Amino acid sequence: MGLDSEDVEKFLDGNPAFAQGYFNKKLTPGALSVMAGISESKVDFGMLQELGQIEEGQILFDLIKEMQENVNMEKVVFKILKRIVALIQADRCSLFMYRERNGIAELATRLFNITTESELDDCVVHPDHEIVFPLDLGVVGHVAQTKKHINLKDVNESSHFSSFVDDLTEYKTRNILASPIMNGEDVVAVIMALNKTTGPHFTTEDEDLFLKYLRIATLNLKIYQLNYLYNCETRKGQVLLWSANKVFEELTDIERQFHKALYTVRAYLNCDRYSVGLLDMTKEKEFFDIWPVLMGDQPPYSGPLTPDGREVIFYKVIDYILHGKEDIKVIATPTLEHWVLCTGLPTYVAETGLICNIINPATEEMFKFQSEPLDDSGWTIKNVLSMPIVNMTEDIVGVATFYNRKDGKPFDQQDEELMEAMTNFLGWSHLNTDTYDRMKMIENRKDIAQDMVLYHVKCRDDEIQNILVKPCSQIYTDLTSFTREFLQILKKELPGPKKFEIYEFGFSDFDCTDLELVMCGIQMFYEVGVVKKFQVPQEVLVRFMYSISKGYRKMPYHNWRHGFNVGQTMFTLLTTGNMKRYYTDLEVMAMITSAFLHDIDHRGTNNLYQVKSSNPLAKLHGSSVLERHHLEFSKFLLADESLNIYQNLNRRQNEHAIHLMDIAIIATDLQLYFKKRTMFQKIVDLSKTYEDEKKWVDWMSLETTRKEIVLAMMMTACDLSALTKPWEVQSKVALSEAAEFWVQGDLEREVLEKQPITMMDRNCAGELPKLQCGFIDFVCTFVYKELSRFHPAIQPMYDGMLNNRKEWKAKQEDQRDSLSVTQQGRWTFWFQTHVGTLWPQQSISCLQLKSSYH
């Protein structure tokens, strides 16, 4: 039987004691002389040890030189580990780097399975193929936890050993030699050698040699770690510096503030792409948005909520693309299908407030990341870091998400700290814009208050003329005049309900003076019995009603007479229309009060004009601009003790009355009218299903939401009630309303330099009948038809409206083709005659309205 070299090598490997003896026996001076190329007489066995030391010193010198000249940590450590494998006769060696993600420590393979024959590129682990060890798993995790090296002679005897890597790589681990790499008290990495090839396990000599060479590896890894931390701190400093620069540069708008800061620091964020989702900060919904839910027309919101209870709604997403050609994409009102939001990660972060650091998003089961490219460039998501942007009050204002670290490695603890520092800084800077907004709001309130005071205090030309015709002894200050007029009202008896027919739907104010209208308003509060029940001081009630009359400006249409007519219609609906049966006396009092106040301090121009002209009102109120101003003015009056008719109500009663005023006055915005039509119609339909009227009234009286919807529709009916009056009243009121619209049209031409719409254009006066018919058909018919169906007692309003439409239609038929010069003249004469009758001493001009606006 023949033997070859492989058989001999196998025998010697299996019998190390025999091999050592054989080596000592055969190592003669003659053999050394042949190997060294010197004479046998000069051979010294001590020289062999010196040659080994020289060789080792040269190796260490080369490694130090490599560390000095090469910043590539992996290359240097690879050479060290490759040398260790040869010296301790290990089968292979690996490097595991320590890191933290999401606040949890872990070890990840950086250099894997280094052997004596390995090449660097084969051993460097790509981030996509990392093997990650939690510190509570495996021998390598145990070494990192204990911070002590270990020589494990048999892995089966250790409770810390885990075979999941063996199963993954189809390898059999027998013994392990592992040691942590420390930087002070902090773990930097763990190096592990596997399977002694020339013996059953690693010896003490192997352990000493292993630790000896690891000192060099430790030095290199320390340098790498310190350099990395230095770069991270430098980046963090630059990020915060530039963020602060841009944050304080932009104070007016939080979106622009975030955008400027995030775009400026893009070079320091070390990622391919990042996006910022800005959250809706609305905490309380408007009542007209809550009604559909309370009515059962819409299901209640069941989606995610922020920690402070807001619905998670991203109203804007800004996408910063840094890979390839730089680009910025701003997506207003993004849908949930947008690639940033469809994953569910930003929503989860907004809901929980947690930082999420994900290595391989495509395999993540909790979120829905797509593995295919997102665009034509072939860019795919490899790792993700997402975190909340939190303001000073700990409310989440947005979510920042970063994609793909530029070096291909996962985001680590340093990245988390850097990004968190930036997002915290941006969140805290929200205070700047909040403070700026509050300052501007106060300034706008001041401007509005000054405007209100100036209008009501400043003496007008007609007042000067009135004063000049009086003897000097009768000239009083404004306060004295107000007091004397007030005392005159107190001394006179109220007109009573029949004198001016305040219970009638066809009531006309043409035969009443302004003072008589004030007295009629006071009479209405007595008629519904609230003055005695709620202990309203008579003096306060009179002051309140007289102040309301003064609070309305001298406009062609939106004046005290319009305010009174709306209040009278509300009173008539409640009494004659029998709507009072659903409401308590307190609610009736609040409804009548709201109707009188609903247009107080109206400027003669609509909401759109306030916005276009940059009026402080539009800056103060985001929606329903004038209605919210009327509401604030009303509360301003009630805040004065001498005008507060609610002063003897308890706290709950007062809050309820103010709540109803909020609903009633805001509901006069016609933009909200179409939101409540369907809901009101369902209430009317429901009422027809009850055969027992008392049961319906009892049930309806307890339905708070439905009562509020009916109240809102009643306010619309009252506000438009001029269209239900007798034709001789309606025609004159329509012309005064048209006159006010035309003045706004003049302002739009002169101030805004824009062509007004037909309704506002005095050059289109001939279109008035057509416009009136259209308005009746599109807006009014539903209101009065459904109200009369709801309560037949309200039928006179519907009949009056139909009659007026018939009259306007007849006017329209007269001018179907075009207005001749003669017809134009007739229209002008008719307008001047009727408006002159209404306003005999006043010609409202564009200049006057402009001065009242300023």
C-alpha positions in Angstrom: 0.0 0.0 0.0 1.6 3.3 -1.1 1.6 6.7 0.7 1.4 10.1 -0.8 2.2 13.6 0.6 -1.5 14.2 1.6 -1.5 11.0 3.8 1.7 12.1 5.5 0.4 15.6 6.1 -2.8 14.2 7.5 -0.9 11.9 9.9 1.3 14.7 11.2 -1.7 17.0 11.7 -3.3 14.4 13.7 -0.2 13.6 15.8 1.4 16.9 16.8 3.6 15.4 19.5 5.2 13.0 17.0 5.6 15.8 14.5 7.4 18.0 17.1 9.8 15.2 18.0 10.5 14.3 14.4 11.1 18.0 13.7 13.7 18.3 16.5 15.4 15.1 15.5 15.7 16.1 11.8 16.6 19.7 12.3 20.5 19.4 12.1 23.2 21.9 11.4 23.6 20.4 8.0 20.0 20.9 7.2 20.1 24.5 8.4 23.3 25.2 6.4 21.6 24.1 3.3 18.5 26.2 4.0 20.5 29.4 4.9 23.2 29.0 2.3 26.1 29.1 4.9 28.8 26.7 6.0 27.8 24.2 8.7 30.5 25.6 11.1 28.6 28.9 11.2 25.2 27.5 12.0 23.7 28.7 15.4 20.4 27.4 16.6 19.6 30.7 18.5 19.7 32.4 15.1 16.4 30.7 14.2 14.5 32.5 17.0 16.1 35.8 16.0 15.0 35.3 12.4 11.4 34.7 13.6 11.5 37.9 15.7 12.8 39.9 12.7 10.1 38.5 10.5 7.4 39.3 13.1 8.8 42.8 13.6 8.8 43.5 9.9 5.1 42.4 9.7 4.1 44.7 12.6 6.0 47.5 11.0 4.2 47.0 7.7 0.9 47.0 9.5 1.7 50.3 11.3 2.8 51.8 8.0 -0.4 50.6 6.4 -2.4 52.2 9.1 -0.6 55.5 8.6 -0.9 55.6 4.9 -4.3 54.0 4.4 -7.6 55.3 5.9 -9.4 52.1 4.8 -10.0 50.4 8.1 -11.3 47.2 6.5 -8.0 46.7 4.5 -5.8 47.0 7.5 -7.9 44.8 9.8 -8.1 42.3 7.0 -4.4 41.9 6.9 -4.1 41.6 10.7 -6.8 38.9 10.8 -5.3 37.1 7.9 -2.0 37.0 9.7 -3.8 35.8 12.9 -5.4 33.0 11.1 -2.0 31.8 9.9 -0.3 32.2 13.3 -2.9 30.4 15.5 -3.8 27.9 12.8 -7.5 29.0 12.9 -9.8 27.9 10.1 -11.3 31.4 9.7 -11.7 34.8 11.4 -14.4 37.5 11.4 -14.9 41.1 12.4 -18.2 42.3 14.0 -18.8 46.0 14.3 -20.8 47.3 17.3 -23.6 49.8 16.6 -26.9 51.0 18.0 -30.2 51.4 16.1 -33.5 52.5 17.5 -31.8 52.6 20.9 -30.9 48.9 20.8 -27.2 47.7 20.6 -26.2 45.0 18.0 -23.2 43.6 16.2 -23.1 43.3 12.4 -20.6 41.5 10.2 -18.1 43.8 8.5 -15.3 41.2 7.5 -16.5 37.6 7.4 -14.8 34.3 6.9 -11.2 35.5 6.5 -8.8 32.6 5.7 -5.2 32.4 4.7 -6.2 32.3 1.1 -9.0 35.0 1.2 -9.1 38.2 -0.8 -10.3 41.4 0.7 -13.2 41.9 -1.7 -14.6 38.5 -0.9 -14.6 39.1 2.8 -16.1 42.6 3.0 -19.8 42.2 3.8 -22.2 44.4 1.8 -24.8 46.1 4.0 -27.5 44.1 2.2 -26.0 40.8 3.3 -25.1 41.7 6.9 -25.5 39.1 9.7 -26.8 41.0 12.7 -26.4 39.7 16.3 -28.4 41.3 19.2 -26.2 41.4 22.3 -28.3 38.7 23.9 -27.6 36.2 21.2 -24.6 34.0 20.5 -21.0 34.0 21.8 -20.2 37.2 20.0 -23.0 39.0 21.7 -22.0 37.6 25.1 -18.4 38.9 24.5 -19.7 42.4 23.7 -21.9 42.3 26.8 -19.3 41.1 29.2 -16.5 43.1 27.5 -14.1 40.1 28.2 -12.3 37.8 25.7 -13.3 34.1 25.7 -11.6 30.8 24.6 -14.4 28.4 24.1 -12.8 24.9 23.6 -16.1 23.2 22.8 -19.1 25.2 21.7 -21.5 22.4 22.8 -20.5 23.1 26.4 -21.5 26.8 26.2 -25.1 28.0 26.8 -24.3 31.2 24.8 -23.5 29.5 21.6 -26.1 29.9 18.8 -26.0 27.8 15.6 -28.1 30.0 13.4 -25.0 31.3 11.5 -23.9 27.7 11.1 -27.3 26.8 9.7 -27.2 29.8 7.4 -23.7 29.1 6.0 -23.7 25.3 6.3 -20.6 25.4 8.5 -19.7 23.5 11.7 -18.2 25.4 14.5 -16.2 23.4 17.1 -14.3 26.0 19.1 -14.1 29.8 19.3 -11.5 32.4 20.3 -13.1 35.8 20.6 -12.2 39.2 22.1 -13.9 42.6 22.3 -12.2 45.8 20.9 -12.6 48.6 23.4 -12.3 52.3 23.2 -12.2 53.2 26.9 -15.4 51.8 28.3 -17.2 51.5 25.0 -17.3 48.5 22.7 -16.1 49.2 19.2 -16.1 45.7 17.7 -15.7 42.0 18.3 -13.1 39.8 16.6 -13.7 36.1 16.5 -11.5 33.1 15.3 -13.1 29.7 14.6 -11.9 26.1 14.7 -8.3 25.3 15.5 -7.0 23.4 12.4 -3.9 21.7 14.0 -5.5 20.7 17.3 -8.7 20.0 19.2 -8.9 23.6 20.4 -7.1 26.9 20.8 -4.3 26.8 23.3 -3.1 29.4 25.9 -0.2 30.2 23.5 -2.8 30.8 20.7 -4.8 33.0 23.0 -1.7 35.1 23.9 -0.7 35.4 20.2 -4.3 36.3 19.3 -4.5 39.1 21.9 -1.1 40.3 21.0 -2.0 41.0 17.3 -5.4 42.4 18.4 -3.6 45.3 20.0 -2.7 46.5 16.6 -6.2 45.9 15.4 -7.5 47.8 18.4 -5.3 50.8 17.6 -6.6 50.8 14.1 -10.3 50.5 15.1 -9.9 53.2 17.7 -8.5 55.6 15.1 -11.4 54.6 12.8 -14.0 55.1 15.5 -12.6 58.5 16.6 -12.3 59.7 13.1 -15.9 58.7 12.4 -17.2 60.3 15.6 -15.3 63.5 14.7 -16.9 63.6 11.3 -20.3 63.0 12.8 -19.9 65.9 15.3 -18.6 68.1 12.5 -21.6 67.4 10.4 -23.9 67.9 13.4 -22.3 71.3 14.1 -22.7 72.3 10.4 -26.3 71.1 10.3 -27.3 73.0 13.4 -25.3 76.1 12.4 -26.9 76.3 8.9 -30.3 75.4 10.3 -30.2 78.2 12.8 -29.1 80.6 10.0 -32.1 79.8 7.8 -34.6 79.4 10.7 -33.9 82.9 11.9 -33.8 84.2 8.4 -37.4 83.1 7.8 -39.9 83.8 10.5 -43.2 84.3 8.6 -44.0 80.8 7.5 -43.2 77.4 9.0 -43.2 75.6 5.6 -40.7 78.0 4.1 -38.7 77.9 7.3 -38.4 74.1 7.2 -37.7 74.1 3.5 -34.9 76.6 3.6 -33.2 74.8 6.5 -33.6 71.3 5.1 -32.4 72.3 1.7 -29.3 74.2 3.0 -28.0 71.3 5.1 -28.6 68.6 2.4 -24.9 68.1 1.9 -24.4 67.1 5.6 -27.2 64.6 5.9 -25.3 61.8 4.1 -28.3 60.3 2.4 -29.6 59.8 -1.1 -33.0 61.2 -0.5 -35.2 62.6 2.3 -38.8 63.7 2.6 -40.7 65.9 5.1 -44.4 65.4 5.7 -46.1 68.4 7.4 -49.1 67.5 9.7 -52.4 69.3 10.0 -52.3 71.0 13.4 -56.1 71.3 13.7 -57.2 69.9 17.0 -60.9 70.8 17.0 -63.2 70.5 14.0 -65.8 73.1 13.0 -69.4 72.3 14.0 -70.4 71.9 10.3 -67.8 69.2 9.9 -69.0 67.4 13.0 -72.6 67.4 12.0 -72.4 64.7 9.2 -70.8 62.3 11.7 -73.4 63.0 14.4 -76.2 62.6 11.9 -74.8 59.3 10.8 -74.1 60.4 7.2 -70.4 59.8 7.7 -68.6 57.2 9.9 -66.6 58.6 12.7 -62.9 58.9 12.1 -61.2 55.7 13.1 -57.7 56.2 11.7 -54.4 56.9 13.5 -54.1 59.8 16.0 -51.1 61.8 17.1 -50.2 61.5 20.8 -52.0 64.8 21.4 -55.2 63.5 19.8 -55.1 65.0 16.3 -56.0 63.1 13.2 -52.9 62.1 11.3 -53.4 64.2 8.1 -50.3 65.2 6.0 -51.3 68.4 4.2 -48.0 68.7 2.4 -45.0 66.5 1.5 -41.7 67.9 0.4 -39.4 65.4 -1.4 -35.7 66.2 -1.7 -33.8 64.2 -4.3 -30.0 64.2 -3.9 -29.0 61.2 -6.0 -28.3 61.9 -9.7 -29.7 65.3 -10.6 -30.8 67.2 -7.6 -34.5 68.0 -7.5 -37.3 69.1 -5.1 -40.9 68.0 -5.3 -43.6 69.7 -3.3 -46.8 67.7 -3.1 -49.8 69.7 -1.6 -52.6 67.6 -0.1 -50.9 64.3 -0.9 -53.0 61.1 -1.2 -52.2 58.0 0.8 -51.1 56.4 -2.4 -48.1 58.7 -2.6 -44.9 56.6 -2.4 -43.8 58.4 0.8 -47.0 57.8 2.6 -48.2 54.4 1.2 -45.5 52.6 3.2 -47.3 53.5 6.4 -44.0 54.5 8.1 -44.6 58.3 8.3 -48.1 57.7 9.7 -46.7 55.2 12.3 -44.1 57.7 13.4 -46.7 60.5 13.6 -48.9 58.2 15.7 -46.3 56.9 18.1 -43.6 59.6 18.1 -40.9 56.9 17.8 -37.7 56.9 15.8 -37.6 54.1 13.2 -34.4 52.8 11.8 -34.9 50.1 9.2 -32.1 48.1 7.5 -33.9 46.1 4.8 -37.3 47.8 4.2 -38.4 45.4 1.5 -38.5 42.5 4.0 -40.2 44.5 6.7 -43.7 43.1 7.4 -45.0 46.0 9.4 -44.6 48.5 6.5 -45.2 48.3 2.7 -41.9 49.3 1.1 -41.6 48.4 -2.6 -38.5 46.5 -3.7 -38.6 47.6 -7.3 -37.2 51.0 -8.4 -39.3 54.1 -7.6 -38.4 56.0 -10.8 -36.6 55.7 -14.2 -33.2 56.2 -12.5 -33.4 52.7 -11.0 -33.2 54.1 -7.4 -34.5 51.7 -4.8 -34.9 52.0 -1.0 -32.2 50.1 0.9 -32.4 51.6 4.4 -34.6 54.1 6.1 -34.5 56.4 9.1 -37.7 58.2 10.1 -38.4 60.4 13.0 -40.9 63.0 14.3 -40.5 66.7 14.2 -41.6 67.9 17.6 -42.2 71.5 18.8 -41.7 73.0 22.2 -45.0 71.9 23.5 -44.2 68.3 22.4 -46.7 68.3 19.6 -45.7 66.5 16.4 -45.7 69.0 13.6 -44.2 66.7 10.9 -42.2 63.6 10.1 -38.8 63.6 8.4 -37.7 60.4 6.6 -34.2 59.7 5.3 -33.4 57.1 2.7 -30.2 55.2 1.8 -27.0 56.3 3.6 -24.5 57.4 0.9 -21.8 54.8 1.8 -24.4 52.0 1.5 -24.3 51.2 5.3 -27.3 51.3 7.5 -28.1 54.4 9.5 -26.6 54.1 13.0 -26.8 55.8 16.3 -24.7 58.7 15.2 -27.0 59.3 12.3 -30.0 59.1 14.6 -28.5 61.6 16.9 -27.6 64.0 14.1 -31.0 63.8 12.4 -32.8 64.0 15.8 -30.8 67.2 16.7 -31.8 68.8 13.5 -35.5 67.8 13.7 -35.7 68.9 17.3 -34.1 72.2 16.4 -36.6 72.7 13.6 -39.5 71.7 15.8 -38.4 74.1 18.5 -38.0 76.8 15.9 -41.8 76.5 15.3 -42.0 78.7 18.3 -40.6 81.5 16.2 -43.4 81.4 13.7 -46.0 80.9 16.4 -44.7 84.0 18.1 -44.6 85.9 14.9 -48.2 84.8 14.1 -49.4 85.8 17.5 -47.7 89.2 17.1 -49.3 89.7 13.7 -52.7 88.6 15.0 -52.4 91.1 17.8 -51.4 93.8 15.3 -54.3 92.9 13.1 -56.7 93.0 16.0 -55.3 96.4 16.9 -55.9 97.7 13.4 -59.4 96.3 13.3 -60.2 97.8 16.7 -58.8 101.2 15.7 -60.9 101.0 12.6 -64.0 100.2 14.6 -63.4 102.9 17.2 -62.5 105.5 14.5 -65.7 104.8 12.6 -68.0 105.0 15.6 -66.3 107.9 17.4 -65.2 110.2 14.5 -67.8 112.9 13.8 -69.2 112.6 10.2 -70.1 115.5 7.9 -73.9 115.0 8.4 -73.4 115.0 12.2 -71.5 118.3 11.9 -74.4 119.8 10.0 -76.9 118.5 12.6 -74.8 120.1 15.4 -74.5 123.4 13.6 -78.3 123.9 13.5 -78.7 123.4 17.2 -78.1 126.0 19.9 -74.8 125.6 21.7 -76.5 124.6 24.9 -77.8 121.4 23.2 -74.4 120.2 22.0 -73.3 117.3 24.1 -70.4 114.9 24.1 -71.0 111.5 22.6 -71.5 109.9 26.0 -74.0 112.6 27.1 -76.0 112.3 23.8 -76.1 108.5 24.2 -77.3 108.8 27.9 -80.0 111.3 27.0 -81.3 109.2 24.1 -81.2 106.2 26.4 -83.2 108.0 29.0 -85.8 109.0 26.5 -86.2 105.4 25.5 -86.7 104.4 29.1 -89.4 107.0 29.7 -91.4 106.0 26.6 -93.7 103.1 26.6 -92.8 100.2 24.4 -94.8 100.1 21.1 -96.5 96.8 21.9 -96.7 93.8 19.5 -99.6 95.1 17.3 -98.5 98.6 16.5 -95.8 97.6 14.0 -97.0 94.0 13.3 -93.8 92.3 14.6 -95.5 88.9 14.5 -96.1 89.1 10.8 -93.9 87.5 8.1 -94.6 90.5 5.8 -93.3 93.1 8.3 -91.9 96.3 6.8 -89.6 98.7 8.5 -90.3 101.5 6.0 -92.7 103.3 8.4 -90.4 103.0 11.4 -87.6 105.2 12.6 -84.3 103.7 13.7 -85.3 104.4 17.3 -88.6 102.7 16.9 -86.9 99.6 15.6 -84.7 99.6 18.7 -87.9 99.7 20.8 -89.5 96.9 18.7 -86.4 94.8 19.3 -86.7 95.3 23.1 -90.4 94.5 22.8 -89.6 91.1 21.3 -87.5 90.0 24.3 -90.5 90.8 26.5 -92.8 88.9 24.2 -90.9 85.6 24.5 -90.7 86.1 28.3 -86.9 86.0 28.7 -86.4 89.4 30.4 -88.1 88.3 33.6 -87.1 84.7 33.5 -83.3 85.4 33.2 -83.4 88.7 35.2 -82.2 90.8 32.4 -81.9 94.4 33.7 -84.1 96.7 31.6 -81.4 99.4 31.5 -78.9 96.8 30.2 -81.3 95.5 27.6 -82.0 99.0 26.3 -78.3 99.9 26.2 -77.6 96.6 24.4 -80.2 97.1 21.7 -79.3 100.8 21.1 -75.6 99.8 20.9 -76.4 97.2 18.3 -78.2 99.8 16.2 -75.1 102.0 16.5 -72.8 99.1 15.7 -74.2 98.8 12.2 -72.5 101.0 9.7 -74.4 103.4 7.4 -74.4 101.1 4.4 -77.0 100.9 1.6 -78.1 97.4 2.6 -76.1 95.9 5.5 -77.2 98.4 8.0 -79.2 98.4 11.2 -82.5 98.0 9.3 -81.2 94.7 7.7 -80.0 93.6 11.2 -83.4 94.3 12.7 -85.3 92.6 9.9 -83.3 89.4 10.4 -84.0 89.6 14.1 -87.7 90.2 13.5 -87.9 87.2 11.1 -86.2 85.0 13.7 -88.8 86.2 16.2 -91.6 85.5 13.8 -90.3 82.0 12.9 -90.1 81.1 16.6 -93.6 82.5 17.5 -95.8 82.6 14.5 -94.0 79.8 12.7 -94.2 77.7 15.9 -90.5 76.8 15.9 -90.1 77.8 19.5 -91.6 74.5 20.6 -88.2 72.7 20.0 -86.1 75.2 22.0 -85.7 76.2 25.6 -86.3 79.9 26.6 -82.5 80.3 26.9 -82.0 79.0 23.4 -84.7 81.3 22.1 -83.1 84.3 23.7 -79.7 83.4 22.2 -81.3 82.9 18.7 -83.0 86.3 18.7 -79.9 88.0 20.0 -77.7 86.3 17.3 -80.1 87.4 14.6 -79.9 91.0 15.6 -76.1 90.9 15.8 -75.4 88.7 12.8 -74.1 91.5 10.5 -72.9 94.1 13.0 -70.0 96.3 11.7 -70.5 95.0 8.1 -68.2 96.9 5.7 -70.4 96.8 2.6 -68.1 94.4 0.9 -68.1 90.6 0.8 -65.6 88.0 2.2 -63.8 87.6 -1.1 -63.1 91.3 -1.3 -61.6 91.2 2.2 -59.2 88.6 1.0 -58.3 90.2 -2.3 -57.7 93.6 -0.7 -55.6 92.1 2.1 -57.9 93.5 4.7 -56.7 92.8 8.3 -59.9 90.8 8.8 -58.8 88.3 6.2 -55.5 87.9 7.9 -57.1 87.5 11.2 -59.8 85.0 10.2 -59.0 82.2 7.8 -62.6 81.4 6.7 -66.0 83.0 7.0 -64.1 86.3 7.4 -66.9 88.7 8.0 -69.1 86.3 9.9 -66.3 85.6 12.4 -65.8 89.4 12.7 -69.5 89.9 13.4 -69.2 87.1 16.1 -66.1 88.7 17.7 -67.8 92.1 17.7 -70.9 90.6 19.3 -68.8 89.0 22.1 -66.9 92.3 22.4 -70.2 94.1 23.2 -71.3 91.3 25.6 -68.0 91.6 27.4 -69.1 95.0 28.7 -71.0 94.6 31.9 -73.4 97.5 31.0 -74.3 95.7 27.8 -74.2 92.1 28.9 -77.8 90.8 28.8 -76.4 87.4 29.9 -74.9 88.7 33.1 -77.3 86.8 35.4 -77.0 83.5 33.7 -74.9 80.8 35.4 -71.7 79.5 33.8 -73.3 76.6 31.9 -76.2 78.7 30.6 -73.8 81.4 29.5 -71.5 78.9 27.7 -74.6 77.4 26.0 -75.9 80.8 24.8 -72.4 81.7 23.4 -72.2 78.3 21.7 -75.5 78.9 19.9 -74.3 82.4 18.9 -71.2 80.8 17.4 -73.3 78.5 15.3 -76.0 81.0 14.3 -73.7 83.8 13.2 -71.2 81.6 11.3 -74.1 79.8 9.7 -75.0 83.0 7.8 -72.0 82.4 5.5 -73.7 81.1 2.3 -70.6 79.0 1.5 -71.7 76.8 4.5 -75.3 76.7 3.4 -74.9 74.0 0.9 -73.2 71.8 3.4 -76.3 71.8 5.7 -79.0 71.4 3.1 -79.0 67.7 2.8 -78.9 67.2 6.6 -81.8 69.6 7.1 -83.9 67.8 4.4 -83.4 64.5 6.2 -84.7 66.1 9.4 -87.8 67.3 7.5 -88.3 63.9 6.0 -87.9 62.3 9.4 -90.6 64.6 10.9 -93.1 63.3 8.4 -92.7 59.8 9.7 -94.2 60.7 13.1 -98.0 60.5 13.3 -98.0 61.8 16.9 -96.9 65.4 16.7 -96.2 65.6 20.5 -93.8 62.6 20.3 -92.0 64.3 17.5 -91.6 67.5 19.4 -90.5 65.7 22.6 -87.9 63.7 20.6 -86.7 66.7 18.6 -86.3 68.8 21.7 -83.7 66.4 23.0 -81.7 66.1 19.7 -79.0 68.8 20.2 -77.3 68.3 16.8 -80.5 68.4 14.8 -81.7 71.5 16.7 -78.4 73.2 15.8 -78.9 72.2 12.1 -82.4 73.6 12.1 -81.1 76.8 13.8 -78.5 77.2 11.1 -81.1 76.8 8.4 -83.4 79.3 10.2 -80.6 81.8 10.2 -80.2 81.5 6.4 -83.9 81.9 6.0 -83.9 85.1 8.2 -80.8 86.5 6.4 -82.5 86.1 3.0 -86.0 87.0 4.2 -86.2 90.2 2.1 -87.0 88.0 -0.8 -90.2 86.8 0.9 -91.6 90.3 1.7 -94.4 91.9 -0.3 -93.2 93.0 -3.8 -93.2 96.7 -3.0 -90.8 96.0 -0.1 -88.7 93.4 -1.9 -88.1 95.6 -5.0 -86.8 98.5 -2.9 -84.6 96.3 -0.7 -83.2 94.5 -3.8 -82.2 97.9 -5.3 -80.4 99.0 -2.1 -78.6 95.6 -2.0 -77.6 96.1 -5.7 -76.4 99.6 -4.9 -74.0 98.2 -2.3 -72.8 95.5 -4.7 -72.1 98.1 -7.3 -70.1 100.2 -4.9 -68.0 97.1 -4.3 -67.6 96.7 -8.1 -66.3 100.2 -8.3 -63.8 99.5 -5.6 -62.6 96.4 -7.4 -62.1 98.5 -10.5 -60.3 101.4 -8.8 -58.5 99.7 -5.9 -57.9 96.2 -7.1 -57.8 97.2 -10.8 -60.0 94.1 -11.7 -63.2 93.8 -13.7 -66.0 93.0 -11.3 -68.5 90.1 -11.9 -71.9 90.9 -13.4 -73.6 91.1 -10.0 -71.1 93.8 -8.9 -71.0 95.7 -12.2 -73.2 98.8 -12.2 -72.9 98.8 -16.0 -74.9 95.6 -16.0 -77.8 97.0 -14.0 -80.2 95.6 -16.6 -79.2 92.1 -15.5 -80.7 92.6 -12.0 -84.0 90.7 -12.7 -82.2 87.8 -14.2 -79.8 87.6 -11.3 -82.6 87.8 -8.8 -84.4 84.9 -10.5 -81.2 82.8 -10.6 -80.5 83.5 -6.9 -84.1 82.5 -5.9 -83.9 79.3 -7.9 -80.4 78.3 -6.9 -80.4 79.3 -3.2 -83.7 80.5 -1.8 -86.3 78.0 -3.1 -84.9 75.1 -1.1 -84.8 77.0 2.1 -88.4 78.2 2.2 -89.9 75.2 0.5 -88.4 72.8 3.1 -89.2 75.1 6.0 -92.8 75.4 4.9 -92.9 71.6 4.5 -91.4 71.3 8.0 -93.9 73.7 9.5 -96.9 74.7 7.4 -97.2 77.9 9.4 -94.1 79.2 7.5 -95.9 78.8 4.1 -96.4 82.7 3.8 -92.6 83.0 3.4 -92.6 80.5 0.6 -95.6 82.1 -1.1 -94.0 85.5 -0.9 -90.8 84.3 -2.5 -92.7 82.6 -5.3 -94.7 85.9 -5.9 -91.4 87.9 -6.0 -89.9 85.5 -8.5 -92.9 85.9 -10.7 -92.4 89.7 -10.6 -88.7 89.5 -11.3 -89.4 87.0 -14.1 -91.8 89.5 -15.7 -89.1 92.2 -15.5 -86.7 89.8 -17.1 -89.1 89.1 -19.9 -89.4 92.8 -20.6 -85.7 92.9 -21.2 -85.0 89.5 -22.8 -83.2 90.7 -25.8 -81.4 93.9 -24.8 -82.1 97.1 -23.1 -82.8 100.0 -25.4 -81.6 103.5 -24.4 -85.2 104.3 -23.4 -85.3 101.2 -21.2 -81.9 102.0 -19.7 -83.3 105.5 -18.9 -86.4 103.9 -17.3 -84.2 101.6 -15.2 -82.0 104.5 -14.1 -85.1 106.6 -13.1 -86.6 103.6 -11.3 -83.4 102.9 -9.4 -82.9 106.6 -8.4 -86.5 107.0 -7.4 -86.6 103.9 -5.2 -83.1 104.3 -3.7 -83.8 108.1 -3.2 -86.9 107.1 -1.3 -84.9 104.8 0.9 -81.9 107.1 1.3 -83.2 110.7 0.8 -80.2 112.4 2.5 -77.4 110.0 1.5 -75.7 109.2 -1.7 -73.3 106.3 -1.1 -70.2 106.7 -3.2 -67.1 104.6 -3.8 -65.1 107.3 -2.0 -67.2 107.0 1.1 -66.9 103.2 1.2 -63.2 103.5 0.7 -62.9 105.9 3.6 -65.0 103.6 5.8 -62.7 100.7 4.8 -59.6 102.6 5.7 
